[in-house]
Amino acid sequence: MVEKKLVGKITHFYPKISVAVVELEDTLNVGDKISIEKGEESFEQVVESMQIEHENIEKAEAGQAIGLKVEQRAKEGAKVFKIIE
């Protein structure tokens, strides 16, 4: 059974570099599988790169805003879920 846990929300998206700014409500690690969802649109990916203030990080905590490299266009206001299998 696949479970999804809300970890944050996208507050901004930079299309040229395909990076979403995510305000976190929970911890997120490089290697986690996530689902980004807004309305009918959603896609899944594995977290491969996260940054805070242009510094690469492996783990981010609730309350932090991170830059997340995304594989597809992500809309502002989209919810980010961690997929727990």
C-alpha positions in Angstrom: 0.0 0.0 0.0 1.3 3.4 -1.0 0.9 6.2 1.5 1.4 9.9 0.9 2.4 12.4 3.5 2.2 16.2 2.9 5.7 17.7 3.3 5.3 21.2 1.7 3.9 23.6 -0.8 5.5 25.2 -3.9 5.6 29.0 -3.5 7.6 29.8 -6.7 8.8 28.1 -9.9 11.8 29.1 -12.0 11.1 27.6 -15.5 14.6 28.4 -17.0 16.4 26.3 -14.4 13.4 24.0 -13.6 13.6 24.7 -9.9 10.7 25.0 -7.5 10.8 26.8 -4.1 9.2 24.6 -1.5 8.1 25.8 1.9 8.5 22.7 4.1 6.1 21.4 6.7 8.0 18.2 7.3 11.5 16.8 6.7 12.6 15.9 3.2 15.8 14.0 2.2 17.7 13.5 -1.1 16.5 10.1 -2.3 12.9 10.5 -1.1 10.2 9.8 -3.7 7.8 12.6 -4.0 4.5 13.5 -5.8 3.8 17.1 -6.8 0.1 17.7 -7.2 -2.2 20.6 -8.2 -5.8 20.0 -9.2 -5.8 17.2 -11.9 -2.1 17.6 -12.6 0.5 15.5 -10.8 3.9 13.9 -11.3 6.2 11.8 -9.3 10.0 11.9 -9.1 12.9 11.1 -6.8 14.5 14.1 -5.0 18.0 14.3 -6.6 19.0 17.9 -5.7 18.0 20.4 -3.0 19.6 23.7 -2.0 19.3 26.4 0.6 20.9 29.7 -0.3 22.7 28.0 -3.3 24.3 25.4 -1.0 23.6 21.7 -1.7 21.9 19.9 1.2 21.0 16.3 1.9 18.2 16.9 4.4 15.8 19.8 5.0 13.6 20.3 8.0 10.1 21.7 8.6 10.0 25.5 8.4 12.8 25.8 5.8 12.3 27.0 2.2 14.3 24.9 -0.3 15.2 25.0 -3.9 14.1 21.7 -5.5 15.2 20.5 -8.9 12.0 19.2 -10.7 11.7 17.1 -13.8 8.5 18.8 -15.0 6.8 22.3 -14.8 5.5 22.8 -11.3 2.8 25.3 -10.5 2.8 27.7 -7.5 0.5 26.4 -4.8 1.1 22.8 -5.8 1.4 20.4 -2.8 4.4 18.2 -2.3 3.8 14.8 -0.9 6.4 12.2 0.3 5.5 8.8 -1.0 5.9 6.1 1.7 5.9 2.5 0.3 
